[in-house]
């Protein structure tokens, strides 16, 4: 009987250690995914601005773009990534669909994308791997180089301005 209790105790300890290690690996994987998302979003935004816009696109995005830089304006609020979504997805007129003749910057920003790793929620906000809206600010406060913008996720705890935030600065 004592041998059986010893075996059960050892199995329980090993299961606890294994579960804890699994949770740590999963947390770190999501942090790396958030870092990659921020890099993809940043690079795509810079490339899209570099391509320029037609007069029609500029008219459709007039309420979103900063006229001097052609970057989306954003104040860092919960809904601040809506302009970023519109610009990168190609949903310039903000109707929830990609405009004709426009290709999204990458598939995961398409509002109709059904695969894993979708970057946008039903409210057309850019979301992080924890499904929370990310934040965007232009001009950047922390990333204050010329035409710098701040893009960040609250990280695993879902709270902004904590040590686990994932940022582009």
C-alpha positions as CSV (number, residue, x, y, z in Angstrom):
1,X,0.0,0.0,0.0
2,X,2.8,2.5,0.9
3,X,4.5,1.7,-2.5
4,X,1.3,2.5,-4.3
5,X,0.9,5.8,-2.5
6,X,4.6,6.7,-3.2
7,X,4.1,6.0,-6.9
8,X,0.9,8.1,-7.0
9,X,2.7,10.9,-5.2
10,X,5.6,10.8,-7.7
11,X,3.2,10.8,-10.7
12,X,1.3,13.8,-9.2
13,X,4.5,15.7,-8.7
14,X,5.7,15.0,-12.2
15,X,2.4,16.0,-13.7
16,X,2.4,19.2,-11.8
17,X,5.9,20.0,-13.0
18,X,5.0,19.1,-16.6
19,X,1.9,21.2,-16.5
20,X,3.8,24.2,-15.1
21,X,6.5,23.9,-17.8
22,X,3.8,23.6,-20.5
23,X,2.1,26.8,-19.3
24,X,5.4,28.6,-19.3
25,X,6.2,27.5,-22.8
26,X,2.7,28.5,-24.0
27,X,3.1,32.0,-22.4
28,X,6.5,32.5,-24.0
29,X,5.2,31.4,-27.4
30,X,2.4,34.0,-27.3
31,X,4.9,36.7,-26.3
32,X,7.1,35.8,-29.3
33,X,3.9,35.8,-31.5
34,X,3.1,39.3,-30.2
35,X,6.6,40.5,-31.0
36,X,6.3,39.1,-34.5
37,X,2.9,40.7,-35.0
38,X,4.3,44.1,-34.0
39,X,7.2,43.7,-36.4
40,X,4.9,42.6,-39.3
41,X,2.5,45.5,-38.6
42,X,5.3,48.0,-38.4
43,X,7.0,46.8,-41.5
44,X,3.7,46.6,-43.4
45,X,2.7,50.1,-42.4
46,X,6.1,51.6,-43.4
47,X,5.9,49.7,-46.8
48,X,2.3,50.9,-47.4
49,X,3.2,54.5,-46.7
50,X,6.2,54.1,-49.1
51,X,4.0,52.9,-51.9
52,X,1.8,56.0,-51.8
53,X,-1.9,56.4,-52.3
54,X,-4.2,57.2,-55.1
55,X,-6.5,60.2,-54.8
56,X,-9.5,57.9,-54.2
57,X,-7.6,56.1,-51.4
58,X,-6.5,59.3,-49.9
59,X,-10.1,60.6,-49.9
60,X,-11.4,57.3,-48.3
61,X,-8.7,57.5,-45.6
62,X,-8.8,61.3,-45.1
63,X,-10.5,60.9,-41.6
64,X,-7.7,58.5,-40.6
65,X,-4.4,59.8,-42.1
66,X,-2.1,62.4,-40.8
67,X,-1.7,64.6,-43.9
68,X,2.0,65.3,-43.5
69,X,3.2,61.7,-43.1
70,X,0.3,59.6,-44.5
71,X,0.5,57.5,-41.4
72,X,-2.7,56.8,-39.5
73,X,-3.3,59.1,-36.6
74,X,-3.8,57.4,-33.3
75,X,-4.0,58.5,-29.7
76,X,-3.2,55.2,-28.0
77,X,-6.8,54.5,-27.0
78,X,-8.6,51.1,-27.0
79,X,-9.8,51.9,-30.6
80,X,-6.6,53.5,-31.8
81,X,-5.8,50.6,-34.2
82,X,-8.9,51.1,-36.3
83,X,-7.0,53.4,-38.8
84,X,-4.1,51.0,-38.9
85,X,-6.5,48.2,-39.7
86,X,-8.2,50.2,-42.5
87,X,-4.9,51.2,-44.0
88,X,-3.3,47.7,-44.0
89,X,-6.4,45.6,-44.8
90,X,-7.5,47.7,-47.7
91,X,-10.9,48.4,-46.1
92,X,-10.4,52.1,-46.9
93,X,-14.1,53.0,-46.7
94,X,-14.6,51.2,-43.4
95,X,-17.4,48.9,-44.4
96,X,-15.8,45.6,-43.2
97,X,-14.8,44.4,-46.6
98,X,-11.6,44.8,-48.7
99,X,-12.2,47.5,-51.4
100,X,-12.1,46.4,-55.0
101,X,-8.6,46.1,-56.6
102,X,-6.9,46.3,-53.2
103,X,-4.8,43.5,-51.7
104,X,-4.4,43.4,-47.9
105,X,-0.8,43.9,-46.7
106,X,-0.9,40.3,-45.3
107,X,-3.6,37.7,-45.1
108,X,-4.2,37.8,-41.3
109,X,-5.4,41.5,-41.4
110,X,-8.2,40.6,-43.9
111,X,-11.5,40.8,-42.0
112,X,-12.7,37.7,-43.8
113,X,-9.6,35.6,-42.8
114,X,-10.6,32.5,-41.0
115,X,-7.3,30.9,-40.2
116,X,-5.3,30.8,-36.9
117,X,-3.5,34.0,-36.0
118,X,-6.1,36.5,-37.2
119,X,-4.9,40.0,-36.5
120,X,-8.4,41.7,-36.4
121,X,-11.5,41.2,-34.3
122,X,-15.2,41.7,-35.3
123,X,-15.0,45.4,-34.3
124,X,-12.2,45.8,-36.9
125,X,-9.5,46.5,-34.2
126,X,-6.0,45.0,-34.4
127,X,-5.7,42.4,-31.6
128,X,-2.8,40.6,-29.9
129,X,-2.4,36.8,-29.3
130,X,-4.5,37.2,-26.1
131,X,-7.4,38.6,-28.2
132,X,-7.1,42.1,-26.6
133,X,-7.0,45.2,-28.7
134,X,-3.5,46.5,-29.3
135,X,-2.7,50.2,-29.0
136,X,-1.3,52.6,-31.6
137,X,-0.1,56.1,-31.3
138,X,1.1,58.6,-33.9
139,X,3.2,60.6,-33.5
140,X,5.0,58.2,-31.2
141,X,5.9,59.2,-27.7
142,X,8.3,56.4,-26.9
143,X,9.4,55.7,-30.5
144,X,10.0,59.4,-31.3
145,X,12.2,59.2,-34.4
146,X,11.1,61.0,-37.5
147,X,7.6,59.6,-38.4
148,X,7.9,57.2,-35.4
149,X,4.8,55.6,-34.1
150,X,4.2,53.5,-31.0
151,X,2.5,50.1,-31.3
152,X,2.1,47.9,-28.3
153,X,0.2,45.0,-26.6
154,X,-0.7,44.7,-23.0
155,X,1.0,41.3,-22.9
156,X,0.0,38.2,-21.0
157,X,-1.6,40.0,-18.0
158,X,-3.9,42.1,-20.3
159,X,-2.9,45.3,-18.4
160,X,-1.1,48.2,-20.0
161,X,1.9,49.9,-18.5
162,X,3.2,46.8,-16.8
163,X,6.5,45.0,-17.2
164,X,5.1,42.4,-19.6
165,X,3.9,44.8,-22.3
166,X,5.2,44.0,-25.8
167,X,6.2,47.1,-27.6
168,X,7.9,48.4,-30.8
169,X,10.3,50.7,-28.8
